[in-house]
Every structure is written in C-alpha cells, then in structure tokens.
Amino acid sequence: MTARIIDGKKIASEIKESLREEVKKLKSEGVIPGLAVLICGNDSASQIYVRNKEKTAKELGMNSLVYEFLENAGENEVLETIEKLNVDKGVNGILVQLPLPSQIDEKKVIEAIDPKKDVDCFHPENVGKMMIGGAKLFPCTPAGIIEILERNDIEISGKECVVVGRSNIVGKPMALMLLEKNGTVTVAHSKTENLKEVCLRADILVSAVGKAGIITADMVKNGAVVIDVGMNHDSSGKLLGDVDFDSVKEKAAAITPVPGGVGPMTIAYLMKNVISLTRGWDDEEFTSKL
C-alpha cells in the first residue's frame, strides 16, 4: 500500500479563490476586511509567517497592517496597541504572532484582544464556546485539518482519532473539533506511556509535537490517515514534519506532506476567519459557501 498524498496547497488555493470573490463582494458593499498582526522581536520563523500572512491578505484584496515591536518592547506598549485596534472599525481581525518575549505575559495579551476580533480563536471566551459547542469560529490549523479530512471524504464519526500534542494552538482544539465530529479521541503527549501502542490504535493520527521524525512506520496502523502538523528544520535548513514520511506513506491510506500539507491550510483559514469576523459569525449564507 502506498498512501494517497493529500495536496493541502491545492485545497487552500480553492478556498482562497472563494475568499477572493467574497472580498470583491464586500468591497462592492463599501467594506474592506482588515487584518492587524503584531510581532515582537527578530525570530526568523515568526517573521516568515507574518510576511506570508501579509502577502496572502493583500493578494485577496484585504487591508493588512503589521505592527513590529523590538525584542525588549514593554508589555504596556503591546497592550496599548491592541486597545487601539479593538476600537478601530477598519480592523476586523487581530493576531499576535507567538511566541512573545519573556517579559510579556502571553495570557494577558491574548485576553486583551476583543473576542469579536480574535482571528486566532485563542481568547478564553472563544475557547469556551468551542468547548461547549456552538462556536462559529475555530483556530486556523485544526479547522484546516478538518477541512482536509472532509474534502477527501475521510469519515471522522466513530473513528479512533489520536492527537499527539496538547498545545493550546493545535493539540487541544484539534481534539475538541474531532470530538465535535463524533470521533473517539485520545490525546497523547510527552508523558504518555506506550506512545507506540496508543498511536497504533488510530484510524486518524494527527501529530503536532514539533519534533522531526517522532512518528515512525511501526507506530502507524495499516490504512490509517496521517496528518502531519510538524514544522521542523534539520541542520541544513530543510523543512521536515513530525512524521517519517517515506516509511509511513507505505502503510497509511492517506498522508499530508511537509511542506504542502497542513501549512497552506492554516493561512487559508486565517483569511477565512478574517472574512467571517467582517461578515459576522451568524452569516450562515457566507459560512455555508466555504
């Protein structure tokens, strides 16, 4: 068996095309969606992410604002900027690029963002809505993964789903979203005993650890669907996932590559969230089209 390689780049392109049309429609109504991104320090990976987000927003016809702070920026400086953006009618979505420098309280910064402009869906109010059901906005990476599964006709309901990683950004919301789709969900992490045996149960295995090659072929059940969220670099700078792709693809039914799998979907869903916030969460006509 050789796995079907899931082309996340192609799916993301299709989503962005529909978003481009939605932006045109909004502009005809006198509204231009606006995304504001705050970044602190000189982390090269963060700078690349921010540039990609800015580029995509502009390609879709949105307004994109980037606020850059020095590595030693004060917490109040960041919080004051968020306060201004919260009341800026031209800004529909606010994103703070993580991680933040140690002198800035990440929790305080996230909680300062107006929940109605929280494009990452990290604010406690939005996380709470996701927990109890009925949320209209979801974190970009997990939402992109659900889209990948559904567009490839991969059944979630009733399936054994294992999420490796428990971060607030991917692992925890991923587990909640799979559960909402009636998956039987196990969350594994660094303290999990017998990780191999846990992973072998998975019909759908999502790895979001950030450690290159941690998922090997002997940890994957024949015919499983493997979703690789890892973004790691080797000593030569080559981008690698969490999954040992070459060996695992010989056992899996379907697998996402790195690059070209989950990454493009994350940015596409960020843009979708900006437009969702511009339109309003209760715009069923818009959300049903995507």
C-alpha positions as CSV (number, residue, x, y, z in Angstrom):
1,M,0.0,0.0,0.0
2,T,1.2,3.5,-0.9
3,A,-0.7,6.4,0.7
4,R,-2.6,9.0,-1.2
5,I,-0.7,12.2,-0.8
6,I,-3.1,14.9,0.3
7,D,-2.4,18.2,-1.5
8,G,-3.1,20.9,1.1
9,K,-1.8,23.6,-1.2
10,K,-4.5,22.8,-3.8
11,I,-7.3,22.8,-1.3
12,A,-6.0,26.1,0.2
13,S,-5.9,27.6,-3.3
14,E,-9.5,26.6,-3.8
15,I,-10.5,28.2,-0.5
16,K,-8.6,31.4,-1.3
17,E,-10.3,31.7,-4.6
18,S,-13.7,31.6,-3.0
19,L,-12.5,34.2,-0.4
20,R,-11.2,36.5,-3.2
21,E,-14.7,36.6,-4.6
22,E,-16.2,37.3,-1.1
23,V,-13.8,40.2,-0.7
24,K,-14.9,41.6,-4.0
25,K,-18.5,41.4,-2.8
26,L,-17.7,43.1,0.4
27,K,-15.9,45.9,-1.4
28,S,-18.9,46.4,-3.6
29,E,-20.8,47.0,-0.3
30,G,-18.2,49.5,0.8
31,V,-16.4,47.2,3.2
32,I,-12.7,46.1,3.1
33,P,-11.7,43.4,5.5
34,G,-8.8,44.4,7.7
35,L,-6.2,42.2,9.4
36,A,-3.8,43.6,12.0
37,V,-0.7,41.5,13.0
38,L,1.6,42.3,15.9
39,I,5.0,40.8,16.1
40,C,7.7,41.2,18.8
41,G,11.4,40.6,18.3
42,N,13.5,39.1,15.5
43,D,12.6,35.5,15.4
44,S,13.1,34.5,11.8
45,A,10.4,31.8,11.7
46,S,7.8,34.3,13.1
47,Q,8.9,37.0,10.6
48,I,8.4,34.5,7.7
49,Y,5.0,33.6,9.0
50,V,4.0,37.2,9.3
51,R,5.2,38.0,5.8
52,N,3.2,35.1,4.4
53,K,0.1,36.3,6.2
54,E,0.6,39.8,4.9
55,K,1.2,38.7,1.4
56,T,-1.9,36.4,1.3
57,A,-4.2,39.1,2.8
58,K,-3.1,41.6,0.1
59,E,-3.5,39.0,-2.7
60,L,-7.1,38.5,-1.6
61,G,-7.7,42.3,-1.6
62,M,-7.8,42.8,2.2
63,N,-6.1,45.5,4.2
64,S,-3.1,44.2,6.1
65,L,-1.4,46.1,8.9
66,V,1.8,44.9,10.6
67,Y,2.9,46.3,13.9
68,E,6.5,45.4,14.7
69,F,8.0,45.7,18.3
70,L,11.6,45.4,19.4
71,E,12.6,42.3,21.3
72,N,12.8,44.4,24.5
73,A,9.4,46.0,24.0
74,G,7.3,46.7,27.1
75,E,4.1,44.8,27.8
76,N,2.1,48.0,28.1
77,E,3.3,49.1,24.6
78,V,1.7,46.0,23.1
79,L,-1.4,46.2,25.2
80,E,-2.0,49.8,24.3
81,T,-1.7,48.9,20.6
82,I,-4.3,46.2,21.0
83,E,-6.6,48.5,22.8
84,K,-6.5,50.9,19.9
85,L,-7.0,48.2,17.4
86,N,-10.0,46.9,19.3
87,V,-11.9,50.1,18.6
88,D,-10.6,50.6,15.1
89,K,-13.5,50.0,12.7
90,G,-11.2,49.3,9.8
91,V,-9.7,46.3,11.7
92,N,-11.8,43.1,11.7
93,G,-9.2,40.6,12.9
94,I,-6.3,41.0,15.3
95,L,-3.5,38.4,15.5
96,V,-0.5,38.4,17.9
97,Q,2.3,36.3,16.5
98,L,3.6,33.8,19.1
99,P,5.9,33.3,20.9
100,L,6.3,36.6,22.7
101,P,9.5,37.7,24.5
102,S,9.7,36.6,28.1
103,Q,8.9,40.0,29.6
104,I,5.5,40.0,28.0
105,D,2.6,38.0,29.6
106,E,1.2,35.9,26.7
107,K,-2.0,35.2,28.5
108,K,-2.6,38.9,29.3
109,V,-2.0,39.8,25.7
110,I,-4.4,37.2,24.3
111,E,-7.1,38.2,26.8
112,A,-6.7,41.9,25.8
113,I,-8.0,41.2,22.3
114,D,-11.7,41.8,21.7
115,P,-13.2,38.3,21.3
116,K,-15.0,39.6,18.2
117,K,-11.7,40.4,16.6
118,D,-9.8,37.3,17.8
119,V,-8.9,35.8,14.5
120,D,-6.9,33.0,16.0
121,C,-9.7,32.0,18.3
122,F,-7.4,31.9,21.4
123,H,-9.4,34.2,23.7
124,P,-10.9,32.3,26.7
125,E,-14.4,33.4,25.6
126,N,-13.9,31.8,22.2
127,V,-12.2,28.7,23.6
128,G,-15.2,28.3,26.0
129,K,-17.7,28.5,23.1
130,M,-15.7,25.8,21.3
131,M,-15.7,23.6,24.4
132,I,-19.5,23.7,25.0
133,G,-20.5,23.6,21.3
134,G,-22.0,26.2,19.0
135,A,-18.8,28.1,18.2
136,K,-18.8,29.9,14.8
137,L,-15.0,30.5,14.7
138,F,-12.2,27.9,15.1
139,P,-8.4,28.0,15.4
140,C,-6.9,28.0,11.9
141,T,-4.7,24.9,11.9
142,P,-7.3,22.5,13.4
143,A,-10.0,24.0,11.2
144,G,-7.8,23.5,8.2
145,I,-7.2,19.8,9.2
146,I,-11.0,19.2,9.5
147,E,-11.4,20.7,6.0
148,I,-8.7,18.4,4.6
149,L,-10.4,15.4,6.1
150,E,-13.9,16.4,4.8
151,R,-12.8,17.4,1.3
152,N,-11.1,14.0,1.0
153,D,-14.2,12.1,2.2
154,I,-12.4,10.8,5.2
155,E,-15.0,9.8,7.8
156,I,-14.4,11.1,11.3
157,S,-17.6,9.9,13.1
158,G,-17.0,6.7,15.1
159,K,-13.3,6.5,14.2
160,E,-10.4,6.2,16.6
161,C,-8.6,9.6,16.5
162,V,-5.2,10.1,18.2
163,V,-3.8,13.6,18.6
164,V,-0.1,13.6,19.6
165,G,0.5,17.0,21.2
166,R,-1.5,19.0,23.7
167,S,-0.8,22.7,22.9
168,N,-3.4,25.3,23.1
169,I,-2.8,26.2,19.5
170,V,-3.2,22.8,17.9
171,G,-3.5,19.8,20.1
172,K,-6.3,20.7,22.5
173,P,-8.6,22.4,19.9
174,M,-7.9,19.6,17.4
175,A,-9.1,17.1,20.0
176,L,-12.3,19.1,20.6
177,M,-13.1,19.5,17.0
178,L,-12.6,15.8,16.3
179,L,-14.9,15.1,19.2
180,E,-17.5,17.5,17.9
181,K,-17.4,15.4,14.7
182,N,-18.1,12.3,16.7
183,G,-14.6,10.9,16.6
184,T,-13.4,8.8,19.6
185,V,-10.4,10.9,20.7
186,T,-7.2,10.2,22.6
187,V,-4.7,13.0,23.3
188,A,-1.1,11.7,23.7
189,H,1.8,13.8,24.9
190,S,5.3,13.8,26.3
191,K,4.2,11.9,29.5
192,T,2.2,9.3,27.6
193,E,3.3,5.8,28.4
194,N,3.5,3.3,25.5
195,L,3.1,6.0,22.8
196,K,3.6,3.5,20.0
197,E,0.7,1.3,21.2
198,V,-1.6,4.4,21.5
199,C,-0.8,5.6,18.0
200,L,-1.3,2.1,16.6
201,R,-5.0,2.4,17.6
202,A,-5.5,5.4,15.4
203,D,-7.7,5.4,12.3
204,I,-6.8,9.1,12.1
205,L,-3.4,10.1,13.6
206,V,-2.6,13.8,14.0
207,S,0.9,14.7,15.1
208,A,1.5,18.2,16.4
209,V,4.6,17.8,18.5
210,G,7.3,19.8,16.7
211,K,9.9,17.0,16.8
212,A,11.2,15.7,13.4
213,G,10.6,12.1,12.7
214,I,8.9,11.3,16.0
215,I,6.2,9.3,14.2
216,T,7.7,6.2,12.6
217,A,6.2,3.5,10.4
218,D,6.0,1.0,13.3
219,M,3.7,3.4,15.1
220,V,1.1,3.6,12.3
221,K,-1.7,1.1,11.7
222,N,-2.1,-0.1,8.1
223,G,-4.7,2.0,6.3
224,A,-4.6,4.9,8.8
225,V,-4.9,8.5,7.8
226,V,-1.9,10.5,9.0
227,I,-1.9,14.3,9.4
228,D,1.5,15.9,10.0
229,V,1.4,19.3,11.6
230,G,5.1,19.4,12.4
231,M,7.3,22.3,11.1
232,N,10.9,21.4,11.9
233,H,14.2,22.2,10.3
234,D,17.3,20.0,10.0
235,S,20.9,21.2,10.3
236,S,20.8,22.2,6.6
237,G,17.6,24.2,7.0
238,K,15.4,21.6,5.2
239,L,11.8,21.7,6.4
240,L,10.6,18.4,8.0
241,G,7.5,17.2,9.6
242,D,6.9,15.1,12.7
243,V,6.3,12.0,10.6
244,D,8.9,9.9,8.9
245,F,7.2,10.5,5.6
246,D,9.0,8.0,3.3
247,S,8.3,5.0,5.5
248,V,4.9,5.9,6.8
249,K,3.4,6.5,3.4
250,E,3.9,2.8,2.6
251,K,1.5,2.0,5.4
252,A,-1.0,4.8,5.5
253,A,-4.1,5.2,3.4
254,A,-3.6,8.9,3.1
255,I,-1.0,11.4,4.4
256,T,-0.2,15.1,4.4
257,P,3.3,16.1,3.3
258,V,5.6,18.7,4.8
259,P,5.7,21.2,3.2
260,G,2.5,21.4,1.1
261,G,0.0,19.8,3.5
262,V,-1.4,21.5,6.6
263,G,0.7,24.7,6.4
264,P,-1.1,26.3,3.4
265,M,-4.5,25.4,5.0
266,T,-3.6,27.3,8.2
267,I,-3.1,30.6,6.3
268,A,-6.2,30.0,4.1
269,Y,-8.3,29.5,7.3
270,L,-6.8,32.6,8.9
271,M,-8.1,34.6,5.9
272,K,-11.5,32.8,6.1
273,N,-11.7,33.8,9.8
274,V,-11.0,37.5,9.0
275,I,-13.8,37.5,6.5
276,S,-16.1,35.6,8.9
277,L,-15.4,38.3,11.5
278,T,-16.1,41.0,8.9
279,R,-19.4,39.4,7.9
280,G,-20.4,38.4,11.4
281,W,-20.4,34.9,12.9
282,D,-24.1,34.5,12.2
283,D,-23.9,34.9,8.4
284,E,-25.0,31.4,7.5
285,E,-25.1,32.2,3.8
286,F,-21.4,33.0,3.8
287,T,-20.2,30.2,6.1
288,S,-22.2,27.6,4.1
289,K,-20.3,28.5,0.9
290,L,-16.9,27.6,2.3
